[in-house]
Amino acid sequence: MAKMIIDSITFDFIGYIAILINLYSMSVRGEKRLRFISALANSLFVVYGLLISAIPIIIGSSIAIILHCYHLKRIRKHCKTIT
């Protein structure tokens, strides 16, 4: 019983860290930095979703990671064509 409570607290802690990182990403300047930090936060959300078996969180966060990575690649490609 005590182990389940500790696991629950640990799982919630991961979720709260993901939220804090995601909120922080909204305060940074620059799309590249925002997308990188958001992708990191969404990666933690995927881990959190796996730990609590929440399929909607896993799917939504996975899609967000794909979109952030796509835009990061687009930004990188755009920067290379400028220089």
GUTORSE-92074 format. One record per residue (C-alpha): residue in three letters; x, y, z. Coordinates in Angstrom, 2 decimals. Layout:
# GUTORSE-92074
resn,x,y,z
ALA,X,Y,Z
...
This chain:
# GUTORSE-92074
resn,x,y,z
MET,0.00,0.00,0.00
ALA,2.77,2.45,0.94
LYS,4.61,1.63,-2.31
MET,1.50,2.51,-4.33
ILE,1.28,5.89,-2.58
ILE,4.96,6.60,-3.27
ASP,4.55,5.57,-6.91
SER,1.51,7.82,-7.23
ILE,3.43,10.77,-5.77
THR,6.38,10.07,-8.09
PHE,4.09,9.84,-11.12
ASP,2.35,13.08,-10.18
PHE,5.73,14.76,-9.65
ILE,6.70,13.89,-13.23
GLY,3.42,15.38,-14.45
TYR,3.96,18.58,-12.46
ILE,7.52,18.94,-13.76
ALA,6.19,18.56,-17.32
ILE,3.62,21.29,-16.66
LEU,6.26,23.63,-15.24
ILE,8.58,23.07,-18.21
ASN,5.69,23.62,-20.62
LEU,4.68,26.85,-18.87
TYR,8.30,28.01,-18.88
SER,8.51,27.35,-22.63
MET,5.72,29.88,-23.15
SER,7.81,32.59,-21.53
VAL,10.97,32.18,-23.60
ARG,11.83,34.26,-26.62
GLY,12.31,32.71,-29.99
GLU,10.33,30.03,-31.74
LYS,13.23,27.59,-31.88
ARG,13.80,27.68,-28.15
LEU,10.06,27.53,-27.39
ARG,9.56,24.48,-29.58
PHE,12.60,22.67,-28.17
ILE,11.51,23.20,-24.57
SER,7.91,22.28,-25.40
ALA,9.08,19.08,-27.08
LEU,11.00,18.24,-23.91
ALA,7.91,18.92,-21.77
ASN,5.74,16.79,-24.05
SER,8.28,13.98,-23.81
LEU,7.79,14.05,-20.05
PHE,4.02,14.06,-20.59
VAL,4.40,10.88,-22.68
VAL,6.34,9.26,-19.82
TYR,3.69,10.45,-17.36
GLY,0.91,9.12,-19.60
LEU,2.64,5.75,-19.84
LEU,3.05,5.57,-16.07
ILE,-0.62,6.28,-15.38
SER,-1.89,4.45,-18.49
ALA,-3.56,7.55,-19.95
ILE,-3.85,6.95,-23.68
PRO,-5.18,10.48,-24.50
ILE,-2.14,12.08,-22.85
ILE,0.21,9.73,-24.68
ILE,-1.42,10.37,-28.07
GLY,-1.77,14.13,-27.65
SER,1.76,14.63,-26.37
SER,3.22,12.36,-29.07
ILE,1.49,14.41,-31.75
ALA,2.81,17.61,-30.15
ILE,6.36,16.19,-30.16
ILE,6.08,15.34,-33.86
LEU,4.78,18.83,-34.67
HIS,7.50,20.55,-32.62
CYS,10.22,18.43,-34.25
TYR,8.81,19.17,-37.70
HIS,8.89,22.91,-37.04
LEU,12.37,22.72,-35.51
LYS,13.57,20.97,-38.67
ARG,11.87,23.64,-40.80
ILE,13.52,26.42,-38.76
ARG,16.92,24.76,-39.06
LYS,16.51,24.33,-42.80
HIS,15.41,27.96,-43.17
CYS,18.45,29.16,-41.19
LYS,20.79,27.14,-43.45
THR,19.34,28.68,-46.62
ILE,19.82,32.19,-45.25
THR,23.51,31.73,-44.45
